[in-house]
């Protein structure tokens, strides 16, 4: 059985990763540049070839800097379910800064707190929290 590992191509992977760490908690686990990996010099030297970012516990997003122009896709969404309503509200609020809220974070008729947004980097998110009885 495989493990799904979201991999984002970014105009600025370091800035985007730091935003996710600040919004969701976590850390940048590793960064490998083209210069580090293959000794590349010049404009690609400091570009991120591979980055591992831990967010919201043990969830990992992999990232790299785009070498060519990026067209942000709309056919996918990253979803995180939090154990506490407070954590979910905080993450949603931080990710929404300078982004666009599609569905406000609130209790849905099917008994789940859920909100949807597109962050300032064009990535769609669904943030949820279950009601604890």
PyMOL CGO cylinders between C-alpha atoms (Angstrom):
from pymol import cmd
from pymol.cgo import CYLINDER

trace = [
    CYLINDER, 0.00, 0.00, 0.00, 1.34, 3.44, -0.91, 0.3, 1, 1, 1, 1, 1, 1,
    CYLINDER, 1.34, 3.44, -0.91, 1.52, 6.71, 0.98, 0.3, 1, 1, 1, 1, 1, 1,
    CYLINDER, 1.52, 6.71, 0.98, 0.15, 9.87, -0.60, 0.3, 1, 1, 1, 1, 1, 1,
    CYLINDER, 0.15, 9.87, -0.60, 2.70, 12.71, -0.51, 0.3, 1, 1, 1, 1, 1, 1,
    CYLINDER, 2.70, 12.71, -0.51, 1.43, 16.04, -1.85, 0.3, 1, 1, 1, 1, 1, 1,
    CYLINDER, 1.43, 16.04, -1.85, 4.15, 17.75, -3.89, 0.3, 1, 1, 1, 1, 1, 1,
    CYLINDER, 4.15, 17.75, -3.89, 3.75, 21.45, -4.65, 0.3, 1, 1, 1, 1, 1, 1,
    CYLINDER, 3.75, 21.45, -4.65, 5.62, 23.33, -7.36, 0.3, 1, 1, 1, 1, 1, 1,
    CYLINDER, 5.62, 23.33, -7.36, 6.06, 26.90, -6.13, 0.3, 1, 1, 1, 1, 1, 1,
    CYLINDER, 6.06, 26.90, -6.13, 7.25, 30.26, -7.40, 0.3, 1, 1, 1, 1, 1, 1,
    CYLINDER, 7.25, 30.26, -7.40, 8.99, 30.65, -3.99, 0.3, 1, 1, 1, 1, 1, 1,
    CYLINDER, 8.99, 30.65, -3.99, 9.04, 27.40, -2.01, 0.3, 1, 1, 1, 1, 1, 1,
    CYLINDER, 9.04, 27.40, -2.01, 10.78, 28.84, 1.06, 0.3, 1, 1, 1, 1, 1, 1,
    CYLINDER, 10.78, 28.84, 1.06, 8.26, 31.66, 1.51, 0.3, 1, 1, 1, 1, 1, 1,
    CYLINDER, 8.26, 31.66, 1.51, 5.30, 29.36, 0.88, 0.3, 1, 1, 1, 1, 1, 1,
    CYLINDER, 5.30, 29.36, 0.88, 6.65, 26.70, 3.28, 0.3, 1, 1, 1, 1, 1, 1,
    CYLINDER, 6.65, 26.70, 3.28, 7.20, 29.29, 6.03, 0.3, 1, 1, 1, 1, 1, 1,
    CYLINDER, 7.20, 29.29, 6.03, 3.62, 30.50, 5.57, 0.3, 1, 1, 1, 1, 1, 1,
    CYLINDER, 3.62, 30.50, 5.57, 2.31, 26.95, 6.03, 0.3, 1, 1, 1, 1, 1, 1,
    CYLINDER, 2.31, 26.95, 6.03, 4.50, 26.36, 9.11, 0.3, 1, 1, 1, 1, 1, 1,
    CYLINDER, 4.50, 26.36, 9.11, 3.23, 29.62, 10.67, 0.3, 1, 1, 1, 1, 1, 1,
    CYLINDER, 3.23, 29.62, 10.67, -0.39, 28.88, 9.73, 0.3, 1, 1, 1, 1, 1, 1,
    CYLINDER, -0.39, 28.88, 9.73, -0.54, 25.18, 10.58, 0.3, 1, 1, 1, 1, 1, 1,
    CYLINDER, -0.54, 25.18, 10.58, 2.34, 24.61, 12.98, 0.3, 1, 1, 1, 1, 1, 1,
    CYLINDER, 2.34, 24.61, 12.98, 5.24, 22.36, 12.10, 0.3, 1, 1, 1, 1, 1, 1,
    CYLINDER, 5.24, 22.36, 12.10, 8.69, 22.79, 10.66, 0.3, 1, 1, 1, 1, 1, 1,
    CYLINDER, 8.69, 22.79, 10.66, 10.79, 22.69, 7.54, 0.3, 1, 1, 1, 1, 1, 1,
    CYLINDER, 10.79, 22.69, 7.54, 12.40, 19.28, 7.86, 0.3, 1, 1, 1, 1, 1, 1,
    CYLINDER, 12.40, 19.28, 7.86, 14.88, 19.51, 4.99, 0.3, 1, 1, 1, 1, 1, 1,
    CYLINDER, 14.88, 19.51, 4.99, 15.88, 21.67, 2.02, 0.3, 1, 1, 1, 1, 1, 1,
    CYLINDER, 15.88, 21.67, 2.02, 18.01, 20.54, -0.90, 0.3, 1, 1, 1, 1, 1, 1,
    CYLINDER, 18.01, 20.54, -0.90, 18.99, 23.13, -3.52, 0.3, 1, 1, 1, 1, 1, 1,
    CYLINDER, 18.99, 23.13, -3.52, 20.17, 22.49, -7.07, 0.3, 1, 1, 1, 1, 1, 1,
    CYLINDER, 20.17, 22.49, -7.07, 23.59, 23.72, -5.95, 0.3, 1, 1, 1, 1, 1, 1,
    CYLINDER, 23.59, 23.72, -5.95, 23.69, 21.29, -3.00, 0.3, 1, 1, 1, 1, 1, 1,
    CYLINDER, 23.69, 21.29, -3.00, 22.45, 18.29, -4.97, 0.3, 1, 1, 1, 1, 1, 1,
    CYLINDER, 22.45, 18.29, -4.97, 24.24, 18.65, -8.27, 0.3, 1, 1, 1, 1, 1, 1,
    CYLINDER, 24.24, 18.65, -8.27, 26.75, 21.45, -7.86, 0.3, 1, 1, 1, 1, 1, 1,
    CYLINDER, 26.75, 21.45, -7.86, 24.76, 23.69, -10.19, 0.3, 1, 1, 1, 1, 1, 1,
    CYLINDER, 24.76, 23.69, -10.19, 26.03, 27.27, -10.34, 0.3, 1, 1, 1, 1, 1, 1,
    CYLINDER, 26.03, 27.27, -10.34, 24.31, 30.43, -11.53, 0.3, 1, 1, 1, 1, 1, 1,
    CYLINDER, 24.31, 30.43, -11.53, 20.65, 31.34, -11.26, 0.3, 1, 1, 1, 1, 1, 1,
    CYLINDER, 20.65, 31.34, -11.26, 19.50, 27.81, -10.31, 0.3, 1, 1, 1, 1, 1, 1,
    CYLINDER, 19.50, 27.81, -10.31, 22.11, 27.34, -7.57, 0.3, 1, 1, 1, 1, 1, 1,
    CYLINDER, 22.11, 27.34, -7.57, 19.89, 28.48, -4.69, 0.3, 1, 1, 1, 1, 1, 1,
    CYLINDER, 19.89, 28.48, -4.69, 16.57, 27.25, -6.10, 0.3, 1, 1, 1, 1, 1, 1,
    CYLINDER, 16.57, 27.25, -6.10, 14.91, 24.54, -4.01, 0.3, 1, 1, 1, 1, 1, 1,
    CYLINDER, 14.91, 24.54, -4.01, 15.14, 21.17, -5.71, 0.3, 1, 1, 1, 1, 1, 1,
    CYLINDER, 15.14, 21.17, -5.71, 13.37, 19.29, -2.89, 0.3, 1, 1, 1, 1, 1, 1,
    CYLINDER, 13.37, 19.29, -2.89, 11.93, 20.43, 0.44, 0.3, 1, 1, 1, 1, 1, 1,
    CYLINDER, 11.93, 20.43, 0.44, 10.10, 18.45, 3.11, 0.3, 1, 1, 1, 1, 1, 1,
    CYLINDER, 10.10, 18.45, 3.11, 7.68, 20.40, 5.30, 0.3, 1, 1, 1, 1, 1, 1,
    CYLINDER, 7.68, 20.40, 5.30, 5.93, 18.88, 8.33, 0.3, 1, 1, 1, 1, 1, 1,
    CYLINDER, 5.93, 18.88, 8.33, 2.61, 20.56, 9.08, 0.3, 1, 1, 1, 1, 1, 1,
    CYLINDER, 2.61, 20.56, 9.08, -0.06, 20.06, 11.70, 0.3, 1, 1, 1, 1, 1, 1,
    CYLINDER, -0.06, 20.06, 11.70, 1.50, 17.02, 13.32, 0.3, 1, 1, 1, 1, 1, 1,
    CYLINDER, 1.50, 17.02, 13.32, 2.90, 14.26, 11.16, 0.3, 1, 1, 1, 1, 1, 1,
    CYLINDER, 2.90, 14.26, 11.16, 1.61, 15.46, 7.78, 0.3, 1, 1, 1, 1, 1, 1,
    CYLINDER, 1.61, 15.46, 7.78, 4.21, 16.13, 5.14, 0.3, 1, 1, 1, 1, 1, 1,
    CYLINDER, 4.21, 16.13, 5.14, 4.13, 18.36, 2.08, 0.3, 1, 1, 1, 1, 1, 1,
    CYLINDER, 4.13, 18.36, 2.08, 6.97, 18.23, -0.40, 0.3, 1, 1, 1, 1, 1, 1,
    CYLINDER, 6.97, 18.23, -0.40, 7.85, 21.32, -2.41, 0.3, 1, 1, 1, 1, 1, 1,
    CYLINDER, 7.85, 21.32, -2.41, 10.22, 22.64, -5.03, 0.3, 1, 1, 1, 1, 1, 1,
    CYLINDER, 10.22, 22.64, -5.03, 10.89, 25.95, -6.76, 0.3, 1, 1, 1, 1, 1, 1,
    CYLINDER, 10.89, 25.95, -6.76, 9.50, 26.17, -10.27, 0.3, 1, 1, 1, 1, 1, 1,
    CYLINDER, 9.50, 26.17, -10.27, 12.10, 26.31, -13.03, 0.3, 1, 1, 1, 1, 1, 1,
    CYLINDER, 12.10, 26.31, -13.03, 9.51, 27.46, -15.56, 0.3, 1, 1, 1, 1, 1, 1,
    CYLINDER, 9.51, 27.46, -15.56, 6.31, 29.51, -15.10, 0.3, 1, 1, 1, 1, 1, 1,
    CYLINDER, 6.31, 29.51, -15.10, 3.66, 27.81, -12.96, 0.3, 1, 1, 1, 1, 1, 1,
    CYLINDER, 3.66, 27.81, -12.96, -0.04, 27.76, -13.69, 0.3, 1, 1, 1, 1, 1, 1,
    CYLINDER, -0.04, 27.76, -13.69, -1.89, 27.11, -10.46, 0.3, 1, 1, 1, 1, 1, 1,
    CYLINDER, -1.89, 27.11, -10.46, -4.32, 24.22, -10.79, 0.3, 1, 1, 1, 1, 1, 1,
    CYLINDER, -4.32, 24.22, -10.79, -7.85, 24.14, -9.46, 0.3, 1, 1, 1, 1, 1, 1,
    CYLINDER, -7.85, 24.14, -9.46, -8.38, 20.39, -9.68, 0.3, 1, 1, 1, 1, 1, 1,
    CYLINDER, -8.38, 20.39, -9.68, -7.10, 19.51, -6.22, 0.3, 1, 1, 1, 1, 1, 1,
    CYLINDER, -7.10, 19.51, -6.22, -7.50, 20.54, -2.60, 0.3, 1, 1, 1, 1, 1, 1,
    CYLINDER, -7.50, 20.54, -2.60, -5.47, 19.83, 0.53, 0.3, 1, 1, 1, 1, 1, 1,
    CYLINDER, -5.47, 19.83, 0.53, -7.61, 18.81, 3.51, 0.3, 1, 1, 1, 1, 1, 1,
    CYLINDER, -7.61, 18.81, 3.51, -6.66, 18.72, 7.19, 0.3, 1, 1, 1, 1, 1, 1,
    CYLINDER, -6.66, 18.72, 7.19, -8.97, 17.52, 9.97, 0.3, 1, 1, 1, 1, 1, 1,
    CYLINDER, -8.97, 17.52, 9.97, -8.09, 18.82, 13.41, 0.3, 1, 1, 1, 1, 1, 1,
    CYLINDER, -8.09, 18.82, 13.41, -8.88, 17.20, 16.74, 0.3, 1, 1, 1, 1, 1, 1,
    CYLINDER, -8.88, 17.20, 16.74, -9.86, 20.51, 18.33, 0.3, 1, 1, 1, 1, 1, 1,
    CYLINDER, -9.86, 20.51, 18.33, -12.15, 23.25, 17.10, 0.3, 1, 1, 1, 1, 1, 1,
    CYLINDER, -12.15, 23.25, 17.10, -9.72, 25.91, 18.34, 0.3, 1, 1, 1, 1, 1, 1,
    CYLINDER, -9.72, 25.91, 18.34, -6.81, 24.51, 16.30, 0.3, 1, 1, 1, 1, 1, 1,
    CYLINDER, -6.81, 24.51, 16.30, -8.98, 24.30, 13.20, 0.3, 1, 1, 1, 1, 1, 1,
    CYLINDER, -8.98, 24.30, 13.20, -10.26, 27.87, 13.60, 0.3, 1, 1, 1, 1, 1, 1,
    CYLINDER, -10.26, 27.87, 13.60, -6.72, 29.21, 14.05, 0.3, 1, 1, 1, 1, 1, 1,
    CYLINDER, -6.72, 29.21, 14.05, -5.37, 27.33, 11.02, 0.3, 1, 1, 1, 1, 1, 1,
    CYLINDER, -5.37, 27.33, 11.02, -8.29, 28.45, 8.85, 0.3, 1, 1, 1, 1, 1, 1,
    CYLINDER, -8.29, 28.45, 8.85, -7.88, 32.08, 9.89, 0.3, 1, 1, 1, 1, 1, 1,
    CYLINDER, -7.88, 32.08, 9.89, -4.13, 32.09, 9.22, 0.3, 1, 1, 1, 1, 1, 1,
    CYLINDER, -4.13, 32.09, 9.22, -4.41, 30.32, 5.85, 0.3, 1, 1, 1, 1, 1, 1,
    CYLINDER, -4.41, 30.32, 5.85, -7.16, 32.76, 4.80, 0.3, 1, 1, 1, 1, 1, 1,
    CYLINDER, -7.16, 32.76, 4.80, -4.92, 35.83, 5.32, 0.3, 1, 1, 1, 1, 1, 1,
    CYLINDER, -4.92, 35.83, 5.32, -4.53, 37.46, 1.89, 0.3, 1, 1, 1, 1, 1, 1,
    CYLINDER, -4.53, 37.46, 1.89, -6.41, 34.51, 0.40, 0.3, 1, 1, 1, 1, 1, 1,
    CYLINDER, -6.41, 34.51, 0.40, -10.03, 33.99, -0.62, 0.3, 1, 1, 1, 1, 1, 1,
    CYLINDER, -10.03, 33.99, -0.62, -12.61, 32.21, 1.54, 0.3, 1, 1, 1, 1, 1, 1,
    CYLINDER, -12.61, 32.21, 1.54, -14.97, 30.00, -0.48, 0.3, 1, 1, 1, 1, 1, 1,
    CYLINDER, -14.97, 30.00, -0.48, -16.91, 28.57, 2.47, 0.3, 1, 1, 1, 1, 1, 1,
    CYLINDER, -16.91, 28.57, 2.47, -16.59, 30.19, 5.92, 0.3, 1, 1, 1, 1, 1, 1,
    CYLINDER, -16.59, 30.19, 5.92, -15.42, 27.91, 8.71, 0.3, 1, 1, 1, 1, 1, 1,
    CYLINDER, -15.42, 27.91, 8.71, -18.62, 26.99, 10.54, 0.3, 1, 1, 1, 1, 1, 1,
    CYLINDER, -18.62, 26.99, 10.54, -20.78, 24.10, 11.66, 0.3, 1, 1, 1, 1, 1, 1,
    CYLINDER, -20.78, 24.10, 11.66, -22.25, 22.32, 8.65, 0.3, 1, 1, 1, 1, 1, 1,
    CYLINDER, -22.25, 22.32, 8.65, -25.66, 20.60, 8.56, 0.3, 1, 1, 1, 1, 1, 1,
    CYLINDER, -25.66, 20.60, 8.56, -23.94, 17.20, 8.45, 0.3, 1, 1, 1, 1, 1, 1,
    CYLINDER, -23.94, 17.20, 8.45, -22.37, 17.75, 11.89, 0.3, 1, 1, 1, 1, 1, 1,
    CYLINDER, -22.37, 17.75, 11.89, -18.82, 18.77, 11.02, 0.3, 1, 1, 1, 1, 1, 1,
    CYLINDER, -18.82, 18.77, 11.02, -17.08, 22.12, 11.28, 0.3, 1, 1, 1, 1, 1, 1,
    CYLINDER, -17.08, 22.12, 11.28, -15.73, 22.83, 7.83, 0.3, 1, 1, 1, 1, 1, 1,
    CYLINDER, -15.73, 22.83, 7.83, -14.35, 25.73, 5.83, 0.3, 1, 1, 1, 1, 1, 1,
    CYLINDER, -14.35, 25.73, 5.83, -12.84, 26.03, 2.37, 0.3, 1, 1, 1, 1, 1, 1,
    CYLINDER, -12.84, 26.03, 2.37, -10.43, 28.64, 1.07, 0.3, 1, 1, 1, 1, 1, 1,
    CYLINDER, -10.43, 28.64, 1.07, -7.74, 29.36, -1.47, 0.3, 1, 1, 1, 1, 1, 1,
    CYLINDER, -7.74, 29.36, -1.47, -4.54, 30.65, 0.14, 0.3, 1, 1, 1, 1, 1, 1,
    CYLINDER, -4.54, 30.65, 0.14, -2.44, 33.52, -1.16, 0.3, 1, 1, 1, 1, 1, 1,
    CYLINDER, -2.44, 33.52, -1.16, -0.36, 31.04, -3.18, 0.3, 1, 1, 1, 1, 1, 1,
    CYLINDER, -0.36, 31.04, -3.18, -3.39, 29.68, -5.07, 0.3, 1, 1, 1, 1, 1, 1,
    CYLINDER, -3.39, 29.68, -5.07, -3.62, 26.39, -3.12, 0.3, 1, 1, 1, 1, 1, 1,
    CYLINDER, -3.62, 26.39, -3.12, -7.11, 25.23, -2.12, 0.3, 1, 1, 1, 1, 1, 1,
    CYLINDER, -7.11, 25.23, -2.12, -7.64, 24.00, 1.45, 0.3, 1, 1, 1, 1, 1, 1,
    CYLINDER, -7.64, 24.00, 1.45, -10.46, 22.30, 3.36, 0.3, 1, 1, 1, 1, 1, 1,
    CYLINDER, -10.46, 22.30, 3.36, -10.11, 22.67, 7.13, 0.3, 1, 1, 1, 1, 1, 1,
    CYLINDER, -10.11, 22.67, 7.13, -12.37, 20.62, 9.39, 0.3, 1, 1, 1, 1, 1, 1,
    CYLINDER, -12.37, 20.62, 9.39, -12.94, 19.59, 13.00, 0.3, 1, 1, 1, 1, 1, 1,
    CYLINDER, -12.94, 19.59, 13.00, -15.35, 17.05, 14.41, 0.3, 1, 1, 1, 1, 1, 1,
    CYLINDER, -15.35, 17.05, 14.41, -17.76, 17.93, 17.17, 0.3, 1, 1, 1, 1, 1, 1,
    CYLINDER, -17.76, 17.93, 17.17, -16.70, 16.18, 20.35, 0.3, 1, 1, 1, 1, 1, 1,
    CYLINDER, -16.70, 16.18, 20.35, -19.74, 15.08, 22.39, 0.3, 1, 1, 1, 1, 1, 1,
]
cmd.load_cgo(trace, "trace")
